[in-house]
């Protein structure tokens, strides 16, 4: 509920008394402003509660007070707060009569109530109201996102949007034709706005317009980020949109834009080129992949990247994820490669490590993690690889697929490969996530050994297989036991875990076995 004068009067700590304008206390207050100017109107925007002590006013002059109050009322000031016991022991009769004549609410402020307390109360109430609106807006955004990913896609999104704004919503295609509306009766109303939609489409996107007549107020929003709109959204309500409703409309525009922005033929061509680049990477032909990718994805393969592998039975869910990654990359000036496989219901996204596209995918997944009210599983599952270079693309794909398998089993939307090594191995014994856990656990040791600075993996395997017996393990390795002790200290330092912990030894032994390290 918006803050009103009545709310302030009912605030027990302020002790305000109503002296005039009792019938207009339900007027919303948008701010409290202190001014002792004889004419504060040039600094007013409308909707303010003006607080004064009449320091520079002759508050006992009837004519001056009539002019003063009329100016305030004409400027949209919603109320006047007069502090008694400062310059005047009580509200002067001239001011009181002028306020009553204009029906302007006049509040008496006792001396013990500082103006600062009123300003704080107004600010706190406005902040609380804004917080409620933003919270409702974010909830609408999550609900609309789930609707966009449902089997009915845009139709379900319009249904949810119409409910949020307590009105109706309609979607137009690039030709201006109505393709969906909610509720069903709104299709007829939307069809009567074709001419308005056509005029909107003639303007550079993004564009908006407010139309309508006596029956409702309609906001038109273009869809798309190019110079020419690829569609339009109409939202009809009985009154101007509030903050929460506007958040919902903006979310709907973003979601619908993501699904309509790209030209299908261009998108398909890019997808075919991306599929070719990915195929070459997985075949170990990184130089050829770089050469092909440079024409459309310049710089993408010149730095570490991550692979996202997603699956869904809902094509719109995969399309929305691809659009989310591509839109984020475009805004950030990044290159990104999205390769759909509609037949398999899969999508592979290759994006720069630490870039906007990866963050957008993670944020999108987080927005879908909220439990479905009907208990349905997520419409999308995805796995994210560790950072990799083109020469290790096949390994990155395997990591992403392992994380994807875990996301399905756990009912998660997105699982990162690197997080698989963060918990205990015991919950992972049921499927191939064991190998993902093992590889994540041993990755730092493999990287160390790859530099030629010591065979830590073999030393760890020998030491564990000999149950921590230094002499026997050192003999197996053909090294001195002091050398083996040094290597085990390095293992502890690199992993950040103590080999004195039996659980750690068990997990490392299982990791070595799962990755095929010879026993």
C-alpha positions as CSV (number, residue, x, y, z in Angstrom):
1,X,0.0,0.0,0.0
2,X,1.4,3.5,-0.8
3,X,2.2,5.9,2.0
4,X,-0.6,8.4,2.7
5,X,-1.1,11.3,5.0
6,X,-3.5,9.1,7.0
7,X,-0.6,6.7,7.6
8,X,1.6,9.5,9.0
9,X,-1.2,10.8,11.2
10,X,-1.7,7.2,12.6
11,X,2.1,7.0,13.3
12,X,2.0,7.1,17.1
13,X,5.6,8.4,17.5
14,X,5.0,11.5,15.4
15,X,1.9,12.8,17.3
16,X,0.5,14.7,14.4
17,X,-2.9,16.4,14.5
18,X,-5.1,17.2,11.6
19,X,-6.3,20.8,11.5
20,X,-7.6,21.0,7.9
21,X,-8.3,18.9,4.8
22,X,-9.6,15.9,6.8
23,X,-11.3,14.4,3.7
24,X,-8.1,14.2,1.7
25,X,-5.9,12.2,4.1
26,X,-5.9,9.2,1.7
27,X,-3.7,11.2,-0.7
28,X,-0.4,9.4,-1.4
29,X,2.8,11.1,-0.2
30,X,5.8,10.7,-2.4
31,X,8.3,12.7,-0.2
32,X,8.6,15.1,2.8
33,X,10.3,18.4,2.1
34,X,11.4,21.2,4.5
35,X,11.4,24.7,3.1
36,X,11.1,28.1,4.7
37,X,11.0,30.0,1.4
38,X,8.2,32.4,0.8
39,X,7.6,30.6,-2.6
40,X,8.9,27.0,-2.6
41,X,6.8,26.1,-5.6
42,X,9.8,26.2,-8.1
43,X,11.4,23.4,-6.1
44,X,8.3,21.2,-5.9
45,X,7.5,18.2,-8.2
46,X,4.1,17.4,-6.8
47,X,3.1,14.8,-4.1
48,X,5.2,16.4,-1.3
49,X,4.3,17.0,2.3
50,X,5.8,20.4,2.9
51,X,7.1,21.1,6.4
52,X,7.5,24.7,7.7
53,X,7.9,26.8,10.8
54,X,6.9,30.0,8.9
55,X,10.2,31.6,9.7
56,X,10.0,33.8,6.6
57,X,6.3,34.0,6.3
58,X,3.8,36.5,7.7
59,X,1.5,33.7,8.8
60,X,-1.0,36.1,10.3
61,X,-1.6,37.9,7.1
62,X,-4.8,36.4,5.6
63,X,-4.1,37.6,2.0
64,X,-0.6,36.4,2.0
65,X,-1.6,33.0,3.4
66,X,-4.4,32.6,0.8
67,X,-1.8,33.3,-2.0
68,X,0.7,30.9,-0.4
69,X,-1.7,28.0,0.1
70,X,-3.2,28.4,-3.4
71,X,0.3,28.2,-5.0
72,X,1.1,25.1,-3.0
73,X,-2.2,23.4,-3.9
74,X,-1.7,24.3,-7.6
75,X,1.8,22.8,-7.5
76,X,0.5,19.5,-6.3
77,X,1.7,19.7,-2.7
78,X,-0.5,17.1,-0.9
79,X,-0.2,18.5,2.6
80,X,1.4,21.1,4.9
81,X,3.0,20.3,8.2
82,X,3.3,23.3,10.6
83,X,5.6,23.1,13.6
84,X,4.1,24.8,16.7
85,X,6.2,26.2,19.5
86,X,9.0,27.4,17.3
87,X,8.0,30.7,15.6
88,X,4.3,30.5,16.6
89,X,2.9,28.9,19.6
90,X,-0.1,27.7,17.6
91,X,-1.1,27.6,14.0
92,X,-2.1,31.2,13.0
93,X,-5.8,31.6,12.1
94,X,-4.9,33.1,8.7
95,X,-3.0,30.0,7.7
96,X,-5.7,27.7,9.1
97,X,-8.5,29.5,7.3
98,X,-6.5,29.5,4.0
99,X,-5.9,25.7,4.2
100,X,-9.5,25.0,5.0
101,X,-10.6,27.2,2.0
102,X,-8.4,25.2,-0.4
103,X,-9.2,21.9,1.4
104,X,-5.4,21.4,1.7
105,X,-4.5,19.0,4.5
106,X,-2.8,20.9,7.4
107,X,-1.0,18.9,10.0
108,X,0.1,20.3,13.4
109,X,3.5,19.2,14.3
110,X,4.3,19.4,18.1
111,X,7.6,20.9,19.2
112,X,8.9,17.6,20.4
113,X,8.6,16.0,17.0
114,X,11.5,17.1,14.8
115,X,11.0,17.4,11.1
116,X,13.8,14.9,10.7
117,X,11.6,12.3,12.4
118,X,8.8,12.9,9.8
119,X,11.3,12.7,7.0
120,X,12.7,9.4,8.3
121,X,9.2,8.0,8.7
122,X,8.3,9.0,5.1
123,X,11.6,7.6,3.8
124,X,11.2,4.3,5.7
125,X,7.7,3.8,4.5
126,X,8.6,4.6,0.9
127,X,11.6,2.3,1.1
128,X,9.4,-0.5,2.5
129,X,6.8,0.0,-0.2
130,X,9.5,0.0,-2.9
131,X,11.0,-3.2,-1.4
132,X,7.6,-4.9,-1.5
133,X,7.2,-3.9,-5.1
134,X,10.7,-5.0,-6.1
135,X,10.2,-8.3,-4.3
136,X,6.9,-8.9,-6.0
137,X,8.6,-7.9,-9.3
138,X,11.4,-10.5,-8.8
139,X,8.9,-13.1,-7.9
140,X,7.0,-12.3,-11.1
141,X,10.2,-12.5,-13.0
142,X,10.9,-16.0,-11.7
143,X,7.3,-17.1,-12.5
144,X,7.4,-15.6,-16.0
145,X,10.8,-17.3,-16.6
146,X,9.3,-20.7,-15.6
147,X,6.3,-20.0,-17.8
148,X,8.6,-19.2,-20.8
149,X,10.3,-22.5,-20.3
150,X,7.1,-24.5,-20.1
151,X,5.7,-26.5,-22.9
152,X,3.3,-23.7,-23.8
153,X,6.1,-21.1,-23.9
154,X,4.8,-17.6,-24.8
155,X,1.2,-18.5,-24.3
156,X,1.8,-19.5,-20.7
157,X,3.9,-16.4,-20.2
158,X,1.1,-14.2,-21.3
159,X,-1.3,-16.0,-19.0
160,X,0.9,-15.4,-16.0
161,X,1.6,-11.8,-17.0
162,X,-2.1,-11.0,-17.4
163,X,-2.7,-12.3,-13.9
164,X,0.1,-10.2,-12.5
165,X,-1.2,-7.0,-13.9
166,X,-4.8,-7.9,-13.4
167,X,-5.6,-7.2,-17.0
168,X,-4.8,-8.8,-20.4
169,X,-1.7,-9.4,-22.5
170,X,-1.2,-10.1,-26.2
171,X,1.8,-11.0,-28.5
172,X,2.1,-9.8,-32.0
173,X,4.5,-11.2,-34.6
174,X,6.7,-9.2,-37.0
175,X,3.8,-8.7,-39.3
176,X,1.6,-7.2,-36.6
177,X,-0.7,-10.2,-36.4
178,X,-1.9,-11.4,-33.0
179,X,-0.3,-14.8,-32.3
180,X,-1.3,-15.3,-28.7
181,X,-3.4,-13.6,-26.0
182,X,-4.6,-14.1,-22.5
183,X,-7.3,-14.4,-21.4
184,X,-8.8,-15.8,-24.6
185,X,-11.2,-12.8,-25.0
186,X,-8.3,-10.4,-25.2
187,X,-7.5,-11.6,-28.8
188,X,-10.5,-9.6,-30.1
189,X,-9.4,-6.5,-28.1
190,X,-5.8,-6.9,-29.3
191,X,-6.8,-7.3,-32.9
192,X,-8.3,-3.8,-32.8
193,X,-4.9,-2.3,-32.0
194,X,-3.2,-3.6,-35.2
195,X,-2.8,-0.1,-36.6
196,X,-1.2,1.1,-33.4
197,X,1.2,-1.9,-33.5
198,X,2.1,-1.1,-37.1
199,X,3.0,2.5,-36.2
200,X,5.1,1.2,-33.3
201,X,7.0,-1.2,-35.7
202,X,7.9,1.8,-37.9
203,X,9.9,3.3,-35.0
204,X,13.4,2.1,-34.2
205,X,13.4,-0.6,-31.5
206,X,13.1,-0.5,-28.5
207,X,10.0,1.6,-28.7
208,X,6.8,1.9,-26.5
209,X,3.5,3.7,-26.7
210,X,0.4,4.1,-24.6
211,X,-2.9,3.8,-26.4
212,X,-6.5,2.9,-25.5
213,X,-9.8,4.5,-24.8
214,X,-12.5,4.4,-22.2
215,X,-12.4,0.7,-21.7
216,X,-8.7,0.3,-20.7
217,X,-5.2,1.6,-20.8
218,X,-2.9,-0.3,-23.2
219,X,0.9,-0.2,-23.2
220,X,2.7,-1.4,-26.3
221,X,6.3,-2.6,-26.2
222,X,8.4,-3.6,-29.1
223,X,10.3,-6.8,-29.0
224,X,13.8,-7.1,-30.4
225,X,17.1,-5.1,-30.2
226,X,17.5,-4.4,-33.9
227,X,16.4,-1.3,-35.7
228,X,13.1,-2.9,-36.6
229,X,11.0,-4.7,-34.1
230,X,10.4,-8.4,-34.5
231,X,7.2,-8.4,-32.6
232,X,5.3,-6.5,-30.0
233,X,3.7,-7.0,-26.6
234,X,0.4,-5.3,-25.6
235,X,-0.6,-5.1,-21.9
236,X,-4.1,-3.7,-21.1
237,X,-5.0,-2.6,-17.6
238,X,-7.7,-0.4,-15.9
239,X,-5.1,2.0,-14.4
240,X,-1.4,2.9,-14.9
241,X,1.0,0.2,-14.0
242,X,2.5,0.2,-10.5
243,X,6.2,-0.7,-9.7
244,X,5.7,-4.4,-9.3
245,X,3.5,-4.6,-12.5
246,X,6.1,-2.7,-14.5
247,X,8.8,-5.1,-13.3
248,X,6.6,-8.0,-14.6
249,X,6.1,-6.2,-18.0
250,X,9.8,-5.5,-18.4
251,X,10.6,-9.2,-17.6
252,X,8.1,-10.3,-20.1
253,X,9.6,-8.0,-22.8
254,X,13.0,-9.4,-22.1
255,X,11.9,-13.0,-22.2
256,X,9.9,-12.6,-25.4
257,X,12.7,-10.6,-27.0
258,X,15.1,-13.4,-26.3
259,X,12.8,-15.8,-28.2
260,X,12.0,-13.6,-31.2
261,X,15.2,-11.5,-31.7
262,X,17.3,-13.6,-34.0
263,X,16.5,-14.4,-37.6
264,X,15.9,-18.1,-37.9
265,X,17.9,-18.5,-41.1
266,X,20.9,-16.5,-39.7
267,X,20.6,-18.4,-36.4
268,X,20.6,-21.8,-38.2
269,X,23.6,-20.8,-40.3
270,X,25.6,-19.8,-37.2
271,X,24.6,-23.0,-35.5
272,X,25.9,-25.1,-38.4
273,X,29.2,-23.2,-38.4
274,X,29.4,-23.6,-34.6
275,X,28.7,-27.3,-34.9
276,X,31.6,-27.6,-37.4
277,X,33.9,-25.7,-35.0
278,X,32.9,-27.9,-32.1
279,X,33.4,-31.1,-34.2
280,X,36.9,-30.1,-35.1
281,X,37.7,-29.2,-31.5
282,X,36.5,-32.6,-30.3
283,X,38.5,-34.3,-33.0
284,X,41.7,-32.7,-31.8
285,X,42.0,-30.3,-34.7
286,X,42.3,-27.1,-32.7
287,X,44.3,-25.1,-35.3
288,X,41.6,-25.8,-37.9
289,X,38.9,-24.9,-35.4
290,X,40.5,-21.6,-34.7
291,X,40.8,-20.8,-38.4
292,X,37.1,-21.5,-39.0
293,X,35.9,-19.8,-35.8
294,X,37.9,-16.6,-36.4
295,X,35.4,-15.5,-39.2
296,X,32.4,-15.3,-36.8
297,X,33.8,-15.9,-33.3
298,X,37.0,-14.0,-33.3
299,X,39.2,-14.5,-30.2
300,X,36.9,-17.1,-28.7
301,X,39.4,-19.9,-28.9
302,X,42.4,-17.8,-27.9
303,X,41.7,-18.0,-24.2
304,X,40.4,-20.5,-21.7
305,X,36.7,-21.4,-22.2
306,X,34.0,-23.4,-20.5
307,X,31.5,-25.8,-22.0
308,X,27.9,-26.0,-20.9
309,X,25.9,-29.1,-22.0
310,X,22.2,-28.7,-21.4
311,X,19.3,-31.1,-22.0
312,X,15.5,-30.5,-22.0
313,X,12.4,-32.0,-23.4
314,X,11.1,-28.5,-24.0
315,X,12.8,-26.9,-27.0
316,X,12.0,-23.4,-25.8
317,X,14.0,-24.1,-22.6
318,X,17.1,-24.8,-24.7
319,X,16.4,-21.9,-27.0
320,X,16.0,-19.5,-24.1
321,X,19.3,-20.7,-22.5
322,X,21.1,-20.1,-25.9
323,X,19.5,-16.7,-26.3
324,X,20.5,-15.8,-22.7
325,X,24.1,-16.7,-23.3
326,X,24.2,-15.0,-26.7
327,X,22.5,-11.8,-25.5
328,X,24.9,-11.5,-22.5
329,X,27.9,-12.1,-24.7
330,X,26.7,-9.5,-27.2
331,X,26.2,-6.9,-24.6
332,X,29.7,-7.6,-23.2
333,X,31.4,-7.6,-26.6
334,X,32.3,-11.3,-26.2
335,X,32.1,-14.2,-28.7
336,X,30.1,-17.3,-27.8
337,X,29.3,-20.5,-29.6
338,X,25.9,-22.1,-29.1
339,X,25.3,-25.5,-30.9
340,X,21.8,-26.9,-30.6
341,X,20.9,-30.5,-31.3
342,X,17.1,-30.5,-31.5
343,X,16.8,-34.2,-32.3
344,X,18.6,-35.1,-29.1
345,X,17.1,-32.3,-27.1
346,X,20.6,-31.0,-26.2
347,X,22.5,-27.7,-26.4
348,X,26.3,-27.1,-26.1
349,X,27.5,-23.6,-25.3
350,X,31.2,-22.7,-25.5
351,X,31.9,-19.4,-23.8
352,X,34.9,-17.5,-22.4
353,X,35.9,-18.5,-18.8
354,X,34.8,-15.8,-16.4
355,X,32.8,-14.0,-19.1
356,X,29.3,-12.6,-19.2
357,X,27.9,-15.6,-21.0
358,X,28.9,-18.1,-18.4
359,X,27.6,-15.8,-15.6
360,X,24.3,-15.3,-17.5
361,X,23.9,-19.1,-17.8
362,X,24.5,-19.5,-14.1
363,X,22.1,-16.7,-13.2
364,X,19.5,-18.1,-15.5
365,X,19.9,-21.5,-13.9
366,X,19.6,-20.0,-10.4
367,X,16.3,-18.3,-11.5
368,X,15.0,-21.7,-12.3
369,X,16.1,-23.4,-9.1
370,X,13.0,-22.3,-7.1
371,X,10.8,-25.3,-6.3
372,X,7.9,-25.7,-8.7
373,X,4.6,-25.3,-6.8
374,X,3.3,-28.5,-8.4
375,X,6.4,-30.5,-7.5
376,X,7.5,-30.9,-11.1
377,X,11.2,-31.3,-11.9
378,X,13.1,-28.6,-13.6
379,X,12.5,-28.2,-17.3
380,X,16.2,-27.9,-17.9
381,X,19.4,-29.7,-16.7
382,X,22.9,-28.5,-17.5
383,X,26.5,-29.3,-16.7
384,X,29.4,-26.8,-16.7
385,X,33.0,-27.9,-17.4
386,X,36.2,-26.6,-15.7
387,X,38.1,-24.0,-17.7
388,X,39.9,-25.5,-20.7
389,X,42.0,-24.6,-23.8
390,X,41.0,-25.8,-27.3
391,X,43.4,-28.7,-27.1
392,X,41.5,-30.1,-24.1
393,X,38.0,-29.6,-25.6
394,X,37.2,-33.3,-25.5
395,X,38.0,-33.5,-21.9
396,X,35.9,-30.4,-21.2
397,X,33.0,-31.9,-23.0
398,X,33.3,-35.1,-20.9
399,X,33.4,-33.0,-17.7
400,X,30.3,-31.1,-18.7
401,X,28.5,-34.3,-19.5
402,X,29.5,-35.8,-16.1
403,X,28.2,-32.7,-14.4
404,X,25.0,-32.9,-16.5
405,X,24.4,-36.5,-15.3
406,X,24.8,-35.3,-11.7
407,X,22.3,-32.4,-12.3
408,X,19.7,-34.9,-13.5
409,X,20.2,-37.2,-10.6
410,X,20.1,-34.4,-8.0
411,X,17.2,-32.6,-9.6
412,X,19.4,-29.5,-10.1
413,X,19.3,-27.1,-13.0
414,X,23.0,-26.5,-13.3
415,X,26.0,-28.4,-11.7
416,X,29.6,-27.3,-12.2
417,X,32.2,-30.1,-12.6
418,X,34.5,-28.4,-10.1
419,X,31.9,-28.6,-7.3
420,X,31.7,-32.4,-7.7
421,X,35.0,-32.7,-5.8
422,X,33.8,-30.4,-3.0
423,X,31.8,-32.9,-1.0
424,X,32.0,-36.5,0.1
425,X,32.4,-39.3,-2.5
426,X,29.8,-41.5,-0.8
427,X,26.7,-40.0,-2.4
428,X,28.3,-40.3,-5.8
429,X,28.8,-44.0,-5.8
430,X,25.6,-44.7,-7.7
431,X,26.7,-43.4,-11.1
432,X,29.5,-42.1,-13.3
433,X,29.7,-39.0,-11.1
434,X,32.4,-41.0,-9.2
435,X,34.8,-40.4,-12.0
436,X,34.0,-36.7,-12.1
437,X,34.7,-36.5,-8.4
438,X,37.9,-38.4,-8.8
439,X,39.2,-36.3,-11.6
440,X,38.4,-33.1,-9.7
441,X,40.1,-34.4,-6.6
442,X,43.3,-35.4,-8.4
443,X,43.4,-32.6,-11.0
444,X,45.9,-30.4,-9.0
445,X,48.3,-33.4,-8.5
446,X,48.1,-34.3,-12.2
447,X,48.9,-30.7,-13.1
448,X,51.9,-30.7,-10.8
449,X,53.2,-34.0,-12.2
450,X,52.8,-32.7,-15.8
451,X,55.4,-30.0,-15.0
452,X,58.0,-32.7,-14.3
453,X,58.5,-31.6,-10.7
454,X,57.8,-35.0,-9.1
455,X,55.7,-38.1,-9.5
456,X,53.2,-37.3,-6.7
457,X,50.4,-39.5,-8.1
458,X,52.5,-42.7,-8.3
459,X,54.0,-41.9,-4.9
460,X,50.5,-41.4,-3.3
461,X,49.3,-44.7,-4.9
462,X,52.3,-46.6,-3.6
463,X,52.0,-45.2,-0.1
464,X,48.3,-45.9,0.1
465,X,48.6,-49.4,-1.2
466,X,51.2,-50.1,1.5
467,X,48.9,-48.7,4.2
468,X,51.3,-45.9,4.9
469,X,54.3,-48.0,5.5
470,X,57.2,-45.8,4.5
471,X,60.0,-48.3,3.9
472,X,57.8,-50.7,1.8
473,X,56.3,-47.9,-0.3
474,X,59.7,-46.3,-0.8
475,X,61.1,-49.7,-1.9
476,X,58.3,-50.1,-4.4
477,X,59.1,-46.7,-5.9
478,X,62.9,-47.1,-5.8
479,X,63.4,-44.0,-3.7
480,X,64.6,-43.1,-0.2
481,X,61.9,-43.0,2.5
482,X,62.8,-39.3,3.2
483,X,62.1,-38.5,-0.5
484,X,58.7,-40.3,-0.1
485,X,57.9,-38.3,3.1
486,X,58.7,-35.1,1.3
487,X,56.4,-36.0,-1.6
488,X,53.5,-36.8,0.8
489,X,54.0,-33.4,2.5
490,X,53.7,-31.9,-1.0
491,X,50.5,-33.8,-1.6
492,X,49.0,-32.5,1.6
493,X,50.1,-28.9,0.7
494,X,48.6,-29.0,-2.8
495,X,45.3,-30.7,-1.8
496,X,45.0,-28.7,1.4
497,X,44.0,-32.0,3.2
498,X,45.7,-34.1,5.9
499,X,46.7,-37.7,5.0
500,X,46.4,-38.5,8.7
501,X,42.6,-38.4,8.2
502,X,41.3,-41.9,7.3
503,X,38.4,-40.4,5.3
504,X,40.9,-38.4,3.1
505,X,43.0,-41.6,2.5
506,X,39.8,-43.5,1.6
507,X,38.6,-40.8,-0.9
508,X,42.1,-40.5,-2.5
509,X,42.4,-44.3,-2.9
510,X,38.9,-44.4,-4.5
511,X,39.9,-41.5,-6.7
512,X,43.0,-43.3,-7.9
513,X,41.0,-46.4,-8.6
514,X,38.2,-44.5,-10.4
515,X,40.6,-42.8,-12.7
516,X,42.4,-46.0,-13.6
517,X,45.7,-45.4,-11.9
518,X,47.5,-48.8,-11.7
519,X,47.2,-50.4,-8.3
